[in-house]
């Protein structure tokens, strides 16, 4: 085979075989195929697309390019969850213990954040003593004994994807659905999932800005999972405002604890119940979505989900007292309210801008090597549709470093809009994609 011929084949709209795709991924990973040829292929895919079979073959080849986690010694069906990313998205911290409390094993690999707030690991590391440095033996033992363990992603997890993404990032080929879908799914497969639940965000705070794009990506990932023998479901959810109230690491842990107590942002609880219900259904723990939701709601009401979180934190070296006393989490030196400038109703909260403000306060990383402040961030006091009086806080800024505070104040002013007329609340769930059908709620 010659890469030149395969680039031309895709450029001309033809379909690549499984053997050709595997050869390409192997050669790109070991360096025998140069970046400029892989860039040309990525551009050809951008314009010509890929069939669902081609996309599945690319996904599996990238998953197999490095370590494949073997979870066969974990009892039960392992269901993984992935979000395409949003602001105030604390679902993993609520979902993982809740689903574990329902008896579904959660063996999760997560990363650190780059952007508006930290990743799941950064958030959990705001709990004193918490560590993701587990041996493989400890990881498996924890999942089998308390149904839940979390470790960091290894450098050798889907290295072909990491290398290809770096090229896409500088060649304007990031936003093409076959490459987005295969990138996400290759890491899920390499991490050993039996079944996968995906939360595809849409709106101004999401990567997929339009609903049509979000549903197309959701279907592409379900098609990949189905083609590769994994039960896969995609939920399409709103990101036109932050999901929860909190945006910041320790602040999001505090909100997760509140959600497991049945409090906090109703949107966060609603989405966790929806995603968790699908996880239970795919794991065979509930006959349908409604029965699963009722089961999860009971685990919140009885406190079983919260106790599962406490066991998880303790098993990974964290201070379990934090769960009952969230005030033990890192706290900012001062809290400043951001007031409304007029009476009315909140008509818009630009999620991406709120995320940028949290990052500027120190809650996220502008670069991979940027330090992160686990205590700072933003806590909203209003959501779209809520009434507000002039001078009443729209949000509370949790501040340690004031060097960029003027910039934050100006940006957060732009993030909020207040209307004199009542405004309808935003929908949260737009639909669900399964291997059988696409169900749209709006």
Phi, psi and omega in degrees: 000150174234136180300323179307313182294324182286325175298314180297321180300313180288322177304324183273008173084015179272168183262132177278142178280166177301317181296321179294317180295316179298320179296318179298312183295319177299313182294322179292320181293318183273358175092359181284339172258119185288160182303321186294328178285322178293325177297319179296319178295317179301320179292322177297319177295320179305316184273328186258342180075184176219150173288166179296327178290317176300315182297320178295319179295319177296318179301310184292323179294320179290321177299320183277001182284350179215214181294136171248114183292129180261108180254021184296336180276357174273127183285138176095177180276123181270116181251123179257155178235140178222137174250142178283000170106135179200191182251131182069026183268094185256018190301319184301320183293335177270313185297313187303308179292327181293315179291322176298321179296336178276000176094009178265124181292131179243102178250098193246138170249127182230168182239177173270162186271153169223107184138221193292324173221177178291171174276185181304320181296315179302317181298313181293329180287355171285347173279121183308127176089345185297136181221142175259008181277076178254146170287163178301322180296316178295318181302308180296318181298317180297318179296319181287334182265318181242008175072006185208132172205152182221130176229166178282154177291137178280158179295338184264014177274114180047058182298332178297321179295316181300318181291319180291321181297320179300322177290315180300324183297331183251005180236016177059037178237023179290313190272064171229129194299317179302323182281326175295310184298315181292327178297309181297310188288331180297321180289324179294318180292318179296332181279000170092017183291140172273325181217155188223131173247126185246136176251103182264113183276148175219146181130184188290343177262010184243164176292318178269104188287324183256154178297322180298317177298318182296316179293325178295317178293318179302315181293320180299319181288323175295319178299318178299308181303316181296315180300327184261013173078021176250131173294126185222136177228138174243130173255131177259120186231162188279141172222045174270356170209161178305145183293306178261191175275326189267138173228102186151156194292293178298326179297323179286327174297317178300318179291325177297318177299317178298317180297321178288346173265006180081017182241194177080196185296124180298328180296320179297314179296318182299315181293321178297321178294321180293309180294317180297323179299316179295324178297319179293320179296313181293332179276358180076020181266352179210147183286332181204173185300316183292318178297321180294318179298318179298320178297316180292321178298321178295323179293331174287313184295325180276349182085005182294323178295319179295320179294325177295322177296318181296316179297319179298311180300314182295320181295338180251026171085001181278164179278108183293342179297337180300327183296322177272339182228076182299344178294348176283349177289158178305138182234142178289156182295324179212158181236127182241126177285147171252110189274154173287145182264356180202159171289153175151214182229137179294120183253344182199136170227103185289106188301316184295322179292320176299318177298318178297319178299317179298320179296318180295332175285345178115003184282344181228181182247128172282327176230164182303327184264008179292139174289159182232139178257111186290342187271334193269172179149202184227137173240115178290148173248351180224154172236169180302130182101343181284141173286152180212146176255150177305131181089347178284142182293134169270332181201160175243126179267124178261113196237135166244308181260121184264007187297333181241020186295321179299318178296319179296316181300318181291318180295318183291332174297321179287336184286333183257140169233141179237129181254144176290340182259151176305144184237133178293150176288150180285142172293152179260316185250126181261340179163177181225137177244124174240178179293338182273323186198166171250121182249116180257132180270338179224000000 
